């Protein structure tokens, strides 16, 4: 079956009404409460942002939470502002990636729950959050195709899939005449590149799969506000930051700071603008906890990088 460009369908391009930046919703109901989340969402909308990424599991890791807190906040915000039609909402199921997490009955139930919390009758993008190695691929294809054909999901995506598994599930969809996954969400940024670069990136470019990398700022490491691991000790993001500091990460951060200063930009803006130059990337995902941070991140969408800058950051 013919596939139209998913970026066009999701209206991510500035000419189609939105800046090439996706707001990460993992902080809503975690590091910021409803009122502060509304302030961030208002600032994002005012800056031209039109796509938000969330998941049914956000933020079930917080004591007292059950999951779905992020979706509920986003849904309440859209309803109160009357902006549902203008927004592009992506959500996911299968966060843990455990056995049978993508069985059809579980996906149907999860999608209904997400729609209820988001106060809408469709999502613009519905992801398999993590690969389910137990459920047969044809069953996963069938239930996601069902969501697409009924209009409850306008685009289908896969998060944290390997190139081999993504190729396999797309092949099953093609054989069945079903809607394939046309969007992927890998962990990818300036200091975490192995998950995406190589076979997965090659496939995305070859097959016109839209890529929306998460952890675009490496859990905040690439904002440049940290100078040593001691700076984040005990914070809610310490785990992600510890993982971000791979071999050479501090040298990359030094280069990022230096080049950003030369361009009159911030390290965060440069890190996100660099992602937009990567083959296959439609828009990076980044989260913010204040309106000021939103405005800074939105500046990345207006930052065009010379080729030599990209070479320096390589």
C-alpha positions as CSV (number, residue, x, y, z in Angstrom):
1,X,0.0,0.0,0.0
2,X,1.2,3.5,-0.7
3,X,2.5,5.6,2.2
4,X,2.2,9.3,2.3
5,X,4.9,11.3,4.1
6,X,4.1,11.0,7.9
7,X,5.7,14.4,8.5
8,X,3.1,16.0,6.3
9,X,0.3,14.1,8.0
10,X,1.5,15.2,11.4
11,X,1.9,18.8,10.3
12,X,5.3,19.2,11.9
13,X,6.9,21.4,9.3
14,X,6.7,25.1,10.0
15,X,4.9,25.7,6.7
16,X,2.2,23.4,7.9
17,X,1.6,25.2,11.2
18,X,4.1,24.0,13.7
19,X,7.8,24.4,14.7
20,X,10.0,21.3,14.3
21,X,10.1,20.6,18.0
22,X,8.0,18.1,20.0
23,X,7.4,18.9,23.7
24,X,8.2,16.0,26.0
25,X,5.3,15.3,28.4
26,X,7.2,13.1,30.9
27,X,7.6,15.9,33.3
28,X,3.9,16.6,33.7
29,X,2.8,15.1,37.0
30,X,6.4,14.3,37.9
31,X,8.7,17.2,38.3
32,X,6.0,19.9,37.8
33,X,2.4,19.9,39.0
34,X,-0.8,20.8,37.0
35,X,-0.5,24.5,37.3
36,X,3.1,24.6,36.3
37,X,2.4,22.2,33.5
38,X,-0.3,24.5,32.2
39,X,2.2,27.4,32.2
40,X,4.7,25.3,30.2
41,X,2.0,24.2,27.7
42,X,0.7,27.7,27.2
43,X,4.3,28.9,26.5
44,X,4.8,26.1,24.0
45,X,1.6,26.9,22.2
46,X,2.5,30.6,22.1
47,X,5.9,29.8,20.7
48,X,4.3,27.9,17.8
49,X,4.6,24.4,19.2
50,X,2.0,22.1,18.1
51,X,3.1,18.5,19.0
52,X,3.3,16.9,22.4
53,X,4.7,13.5,23.3
54,X,3.4,11.5,26.2
55,X,2.6,7.9,27.3
56,X,0.1,6.1,29.4
57,X,2.9,5.2,31.8
58,X,4.0,8.8,32.5
59,X,4.6,9.1,35.4
60,X,4.0,5.8,37.2
61,X,7.4,5.9,38.8
62,X,6.4,8.7,41.2
63,X,5.2,7.4,44.6
64,X,1.4,7.8,44.7
65,X,1.0,8.0,40.9
66,X,-0.7,5.2,38.9
67,X,0.4,6.3,35.4
68,X,-1.6,8.5,33.0
69,X,-0.9,11.7,35.0
70,X,0.8,13.3,32.1
71,X,-2.0,12.5,29.7
72,X,-4.6,13.7,32.1
73,X,-2.9,17.1,32.5
74,X,-2.5,17.5,28.7
75,X,-6.1,16.6,28.2
76,X,-7.3,19.1,30.7
77,X,-5.1,21.8,29.2
78,X,-6.4,21.2,25.7
79,X,-10.0,21.2,26.8
80,X,-9.6,24.3,28.9
81,X,-7.8,26.2,26.1
82,X,-10.0,24.8,23.3
83,X,-7.0,23.8,21.2
84,X,-7.4,20.1,20.5
85,X,-7.9,20.5,16.8
86,X,-4.6,22.5,16.5
87,X,-2.5,20.1,18.5
88,X,-0.8,16.9,17.4
89,X,-0.7,14.4,20.3
90,X,1.5,11.3,20.4
91,X,1.1,8.7,23.1
92,X,2.3,5.2,23.8
93,X,1.5,1.9,25.4
94,X,3.8,-0.9,26.6
95,X,6.2,1.2,28.6
96,X,7.7,-1.7,30.4
97,X,8.1,-3.9,27.4
98,X,7.2,-7.1,29.3
99,X,5.8,-10.3,28.0
100,X,2.5,-9.9,26.1
101,X,2.3,-6.2,26.8
102,X,1.2,-5.6,23.2
103,X,-1.5,-8.3,23.1
104,X,-4.5,-6.9,21.2
105,X,-6.8,-6.8,24.3
106,X,-4.2,-4.9,26.2
107,X,-3.6,-2.4,23.5
108,X,-7.3,-1.8,23.0
109,X,-7.8,-1.2,26.7
110,X,-4.7,1.1,26.9
111,X,-5.8,3.2,24.0
112,X,-9.3,3.7,25.4
113,X,-7.7,4.8,28.7
114,X,-5.4,7.2,26.9
115,X,-8.3,8.7,24.9
116,X,-10.3,9.2,28.1
117,X,-7.5,10.9,29.9
118,X,-6.7,13.1,26.9
119,X,-10.4,14.0,26.5
120,X,-10.4,13.2,22.8
121,X,-11.6,10.6,20.5
122,X,-8.4,10.2,18.6
123,X,-4.6,10.5,18.9
124,X,-2.5,11.8,16.1
125,X,0.2,9.3,16.8
126,X,0.1,6.0,18.7
127,X,3.3,4.2,19.6
128,X,4.3,0.8,20.7
129,X,6.5,2.1,23.6
130,X,8.8,-0.9,23.7
131,X,9.1,-4.1,21.7
132,X,7.1,-7.1,22.9
133,X,9.1,-10.2,22.1
134,X,6.3,-12.5,23.2
135,X,3.2,-11.4,21.3
136,X,3.3,-12.6,17.6
137,X,4.0,-9.7,15.2
138,X,0.8,-10.3,13.2
139,X,-1.2,-9.7,16.4
140,X,0.6,-6.5,17.1
141,X,0.1,-5.4,13.4
142,X,-3.6,-6.3,13.6
143,X,-4.5,-4.3,16.6
144,X,-2.5,-1.2,15.6
145,X,-4.0,-1.4,12.1
146,X,-7.4,-1.6,13.8
147,X,-6.7,1.6,15.7
148,X,-5.6,3.3,12.5
149,X,-8.6,2.1,10.4
150,X,-11.1,3.2,13.0
151,X,-9.6,6.7,13.1
152,X,-8.6,6.4,16.8
153,X,-5.0,6.7,15.8
154,X,-4.0,8.8,12.8
155,X,-0.4,7.6,12.6
156,X,1.4,4.6,14.0
157,X,4.9,4.5,15.6
158,X,7.4,2.4,17.3
159,X,9.7,3.5,20.2
160,X,12.9,1.7,21.2
161,X,12.7,-0.9,18.4
162,X,15.8,-2.4,16.8
163,X,16.3,-2.1,13.0
164,X,15.8,-5.9,12.7
165,X,12.5,-5.9,14.6
166,X,11.2,-2.8,12.9
167,X,11.9,-4.2,9.5
168,X,10.2,-7.5,10.5
169,X,7.0,-5.8,11.8
170,X,6.8,-3.5,8.7
171,X,7.2,-6.6,6.5
172,X,4.3,-8.3,8.3
173,X,2.1,-5.2,7.9
174,X,2.9,-5.0,4.2
175,X,2.1,-8.6,3.6
176,X,-1.2,-8.2,5.4
177,X,-2.2,-5.0,3.7
178,X,-2.1,-3.2,7.0
179,X,-0.9,0.2,8.0
180,X,2.8,-0.1,9.0
181,X,4.7,1.9,11.7
182,X,5.8,5.1,9.9
183,X,7.3,7.0,12.8
184,X,10.1,5.8,15.2
185,X,11.2,7.2,18.5
186,X,14.8,6.2,19.3
187,X,17.0,7.3,22.1
188,X,19.3,9.7,20.2
189,X,21.3,12.8,21.0
190,X,24.8,14.2,20.6
191,X,26.3,11.9,23.2
192,X,24.1,8.8,22.7
193,X,24.2,7.7,19.1
194,X,24.6,4.0,18.9
195,X,20.9,3.1,19.1
196,X,20.0,5.1,16.0
197,X,23.0,5.6,13.8
198,X,23.7,2.7,11.5
199,X,21.0,0.3,10.4
200,X,18.0,2.0,12.0
201,X,18.9,5.4,10.5
202,X,19.6,3.9,7.1
203,X,16.2,2.3,7.2
204,X,14.5,5.5,8.2
205,X,16.1,7.4,5.4
206,X,15.5,4.7,2.8
207,X,11.8,4.1,3.7
208,X,10.8,7.6,4.6
209,X,10.2,6.9,8.2
210,X,9.9,10.0,10.4
211,X,12.3,10.0,13.3
212,X,11.5,11.8,16.6
213,X,14.4,11.2,19.0
214,X,13.8,11.3,22.7
215,X,16.3,12.5,25.3
216,X,17.3,15.2,22.8
217,X,19.1,17.0,25.7
218,X,20.4,13.8,27.3
219,X,18.3,14.2,30.5
220,X,19.5,17.8,30.7
221,X,23.2,17.1,30.3
222,X,23.4,19.0,27.0
223,X,21.9,22.1,28.5
224,X,25.4,22.9,29.8
225,X,24.3,23.6,33.3
226,X,26.3,20.7,34.9
227,X,30.0,20.7,35.5
228,X,30.4,17.4,37.3
229,X,28.3,14.4,38.4
230,X,28.1,16.0,41.9
231,X,25.9,18.7,40.4
232,X,23.0,16.3,39.9
233,X,23.5,13.9,42.8
234,X,20.2,13.2,44.4
235,X,18.0,14.8,41.7
236,X,15.1,13.1,40.0
237,X,17.1,12.9,36.8
238,X,20.3,11.5,38.3
239,X,19.8,8.1,36.7
240,X,19.4,9.5,33.2
241,X,22.3,11.9,33.7
242,X,24.6,9.1,35.0
243,X,23.8,7.1,31.8
244,X,24.4,10.2,29.6
245,X,28.0,10.6,30.7
246,X,29.6,8.1,28.4
247,X,33.2,8.1,27.2
248,X,33.9,11.5,25.6
249,X,30.6,13.1,26.8
250,X,32.4,15.9,28.7
251,X,34.5,16.7,25.7
252,X,31.4,16.9,23.5
253,X,29.8,19.2,26.1
254,X,32.9,21.5,26.0
255,X,32.7,21.7,22.2
256,X,28.9,22.3,22.4
257,X,29.4,25.2,24.8
258,X,32.2,26.7,22.7
259,X,30.3,26.6,19.4
260,X,27.1,27.8,21.0
261,X,28.8,30.9,22.4
262,X,30.2,31.6,18.9
263,X,26.8,31.4,17.4
264,X,25.1,33.4,20.1
265,X,23.0,30.4,21.1
266,X,22.7,28.3,24.2
267,X,24.0,24.7,24.4
268,X,20.5,23.3,24.5
269,X,19.5,25.2,21.4
270,X,22.6,24.0,19.5
271,X,22.1,20.4,20.7
272,X,18.5,20.3,19.3
273,X,19.4,22.2,16.1
274,X,22.2,19.6,15.5
275,X,19.6,16.8,15.8
276,X,17.5,18.5,13.1
277,X,20.4,18.2,10.7
278,X,20.6,14.4,11.1
279,X,19.3,12.4,8.2
280,X,15.9,11.0,8.9
281,X,15.1,13.3,11.9
282,X,11.8,15.1,11.5
283,X,11.8,16.8,15.0
284,X,13.5,16.2,18.3
285,X,11.7,15.7,21.6
286,X,12.6,17.9,24.6
287,X,10.9,18.6,27.8
288,X,10.8,21.8,29.9
289,X,9.7,22.7,33.4
290,X,9.3,26.5,33.0
291,X,8.0,28.9,30.3
292,X,11.5,30.3,30.1
293,X,12.9,26.9,29.2
294,X,10.2,26.5,26.5
295,X,11.1,29.8,24.9
296,X,14.8,28.8,24.9
297,X,14.1,25.4,23.3
298,X,11.8,27.0,20.7
299,X,14.8,29.1,19.7
300,X,16.4,25.9,18.4
301,X,13.8,25.6,15.7
302,X,15.0,28.9,14.3
303,X,18.7,28.1,14.5
304,X,20.2,27.0,11.1
305,X,23.7,25.5,11.4
306,X,26.6,25.9,9.0
307,X,28.1,22.7,7.8
308,X,31.4,23.4,9.5
309,X,29.6,23.6,12.9
310,X,28.1,20.2,12.4
311,X,31.6,18.9,11.5
312,X,33.0,20.3,14.8
313,X,30.3,18.6,16.8
314,X,31.0,15.2,15.1
